């Protein structure tokens, strides 16, 4: 039975059926529970819905890495939610970091995302940015998903900050404002 307890000031408890009826659904379950969680949607139509995949292909109690047959975990998840516009995000940081204020004196914390649907990407990027995070686009699931996959990818557990330079770089007739760089947090 799903918990009806709110987990934060902007979260409203819902059943699985209520959650997947929304425009955006978030998959945030241990990998071993993923098939049962999707099955609990009782044949929901995923067509056109945005699904944020926060999963990683391992979990308690043994933390054994799942055999994905050379695919990324999000490619596997995409097969479970046919027709969904899948975006991989919020999977590279610990719950403690995700629960902390993304705005720090040194800059904003980074959330990576990858996927293949421009409109879903734009919407989730706006959600991330509106929440105070800096969204970093890693490209399609097959490449970007691999970069942020835990374990195996180079980006998980890095607590990165985006520092915005207020300088203007001029090259010929072209100008680029808002140059940014990434800095690892201590």
C-alpha positions as CSV (number, residue, x, y, z in Angstrom):
1,X,0.0,0.0,0.0
2,X,1.5,3.4,-0.9
3,X,2.4,5.9,1.7
4,X,0.1,8.9,2.0
5,X,2.7,10.9,3.9
6,X,4.1,14.1,2.3
7,X,7.8,14.2,1.8
8,X,8.3,17.9,1.5
9,X,6.4,21.3,1.4
10,X,5.7,21.0,-2.4
11,X,4.8,17.3,-2.5
12,X,1.3,15.9,-2.3
13,X,0.9,12.3,-1.4
14,X,-0.8,10.2,-4.2
15,X,-1.5,6.6,-5.1
16,X,0.4,5.1,-8.0
17,X,-2.6,5.4,-10.3
18,X,-3.0,9.1,-9.3
19,X,0.7,9.8,-9.9
20,X,0.8,8.3,-13.4
21,X,-2.3,10.2,-14.4
22,X,-0.2,13.4,-14.2
23,X,1.6,14.9,-17.2
24,X,4.9,14.2,-15.4
25,X,5.6,11.0,-13.4
26,X,8.8,10.3,-11.4
27,X,10.2,6.8,-11.1
28,X,12.1,6.8,-7.8
29,X,12.2,3.2,-6.6
30,X,14.9,0.7,-6.0
31,X,15.9,-1.1,-9.2
32,X,14.7,-4.5,-7.9
33,X,11.2,-2.9,-7.3
34,X,11.0,-1.2,-10.7
35,X,9.1,-3.9,-12.6
36,X,6.5,-4.2,-9.8
37,X,6.2,-0.4,-9.6
38,X,5.5,-0.1,-13.3
39,X,3.1,-3.1,-13.1
40,X,1.2,-1.4,-10.2
41,X,0.2,1.3,-12.7
42,X,-2.3,-1.3,-14.0
43,X,-1.8,-0.8,-17.7
44,X,-1.7,3.0,-17.6
45,X,-1.2,4.7,-21.0
46,X,2.3,6.1,-21.0
47,X,1.8,7.7,-24.4
48,X,3.0,11.3,-24.3
49,X,3.6,11.4,-20.6
50,X,7.0,12.7,-19.3
51,X,8.7,10.1,-17.1
52,X,11.6,11.2,-15.0
53,X,13.9,8.2,-14.4
54,X,15.8,8.6,-11.2
55,X,16.7,4.9,-10.9
56,X,20.1,3.3,-10.8
57,X,20.7,-0.4,-11.7
58,X,21.6,-1.6,-8.2
59,X,20.1,-1.5,-4.7
60,X,19.8,-2.9,-1.3
61,X,20.3,-5.2,0.3
62,X,23.3,-6.6,-1.7
63,X,23.9,-3.7,-4.1
64,X,24.7,-6.1,-6.9
65,X,24.8,-4.3,-10.3
66,X,22.0,-5.5,-12.6
67,X,23.0,-7.0,-16.0
68,X,21.7,-4.6,-18.6
69,X,23.1,-6.4,-21.6
70,X,25.2,-3.4,-22.6
71,X,22.4,-0.9,-22.5
72,X,21.9,2.0,-20.1
73,X,19.4,1.6,-17.2
74,X,17.2,4.3,-18.8
75,X,17.0,2.4,-22.1
76,X,15.7,-0.6,-20.0
77,X,13.3,1.7,-18.2
78,X,12.1,3.2,-21.5
79,X,11.0,-0.3,-22.6
80,X,8.9,-0.6,-19.4
81,X,7.0,2.6,-20.1
82,X,6.3,2.5,-23.9
83,X,5.3,5.8,-25.5
84,X,6.6,7.8,-22.6
85,X,9.0,10.8,-23.1
86,X,11.7,9.6,-20.8
87,X,14.2,12.0,-19.2
88,X,17.0,10.7,-17.0
89,X,17.7,13.1,-14.1
90,X,18.2,13.3,-10.3
91,X,20.1,10.0,-10.1
92,X,23.7,11.1,-9.5
93,X,23.4,12.7,-6.1
94,X,22.7,11.3,-2.6
95,X,19.3,12.0,-1.0
96,X,21.1,14.3,1.5
97,X,22.5,16.5,-1.3
98,X,19.2,16.4,-3.3
99,X,17.4,17.6,-0.1
100,X,19.8,20.5,0.5
101,X,19.4,24.0,-0.9
102,X,20.8,23.8,-4.4
103,X,21.9,27.5,-4.2
104,X,25.2,27.9,-2.4
105,X,27.5,30.9,-1.9
106,X,29.8,29.4,-4.5
107,X,27.1,28.7,-7.1
108,X,24.2,26.4,-7.9
109,X,24.4,22.7,-7.6
110,X,24.2,20.8,-10.9
111,X,21.5,18.2,-12.0
112,X,22.4,16.3,-15.2
113,X,19.7,15.2,-17.6
114,X,19.5,13.2,-20.8
115,X,16.7,12.0,-23.1
116,X,15.4,12.2,-26.6
117,X,12.3,14.4,-26.6
118,X,13.0,18.2,-27.0
119,X,9.7,19.3,-25.4
120,X,10.1,17.0,-22.4
121,X,13.7,18.2,-22.1
122,X,12.6,21.8,-22.1
123,X,9.9,21.2,-19.5
124,X,12.2,19.3,-17.1
125,X,15.0,21.8,-17.6
126,X,12.6,24.6,-16.6
127,X,11.5,22.5,-13.5
128,X,15.1,22.0,-12.5
129,X,16.1,25.6,-13.0
130,X,12.9,26.9,-11.2
131,X,13.9,24.7,-8.3
132,X,17.2,26.4,-8.0
133,X,19.4,23.8,-9.7
134,X,21.7,24.3,-12.7
135,X,20.5,21.9,-15.5
136,X,23.3,20.3,-17.6
137,X,22.1,18.6,-20.8
138,X,24.1,15.4,-21.5
139,X,22.3,14.5,-24.7
140,X,20.5,11.3,-25.7
141,X,19.9,8.4,-23.3
142,X,22.4,6.1,-25.0
143,X,25.2,8.6,-24.4
144,X,24.1,11.0,-21.7
145,X,22.5,8.2,-19.7
146,X,25.8,6.3,-19.8
147,X,27.7,9.4,-18.5
148,X,25.4,9.7,-15.5
149,X,24.7,6.0,-14.8
150,X,25.6,4.7,-11.4
151,X,27.7,2.7,-11.2
152,X,30.0,3.0,-14.2
153,X,29.5,6.6,-15.4
154,X,32.0,9.3,-14.6
155,X,29.5,11.8,-13.2
156,X,27.6,10.2,-10.3
157,X,28.4,11.4,-6.8
158,X,30.2,14.5,-8.1
159,X,28.8,17.5,-6.3
160,X,29.3,20.1,-9.0
161,X,28.5,23.8,-9.0
162,X,27.9,26.0,-11.9
163,X,29.7,29.3,-11.6
164,X,28.5,32.0,-14.0
165,X,31.1,34.5,-15.2
166,X,29.8,37.9,-15.9
167,X,32.4,38.5,-18.6
168,X,31.8,38.9,-22.3
169,X,33.9,37.0,-24.8
170,X,34.0,38.8,-28.2
171,X,35.4,37.0,-31.2
172,X,35.0,38.8,-34.5
173,X,31.4,39.8,-34.8
174,X,30.2,37.1,-32.4
175,X,29.7,37.6,-28.7
176,X,29.1,35.0,-26.0
177,X,27.7,36.2,-22.7
178,X,27.3,34.1,-19.5
179,X,30.3,31.9,-19.9
180,X,30.1,29.1,-17.3
181,X,32.4,26.4,-15.9
182,X,31.8,23.5,-13.5
183,X,33.6,23.3,-10.2
184,X,33.6,20.2,-7.9
185,X,32.4,20.9,-4.4
186,X,34.5,19.7,-1.5
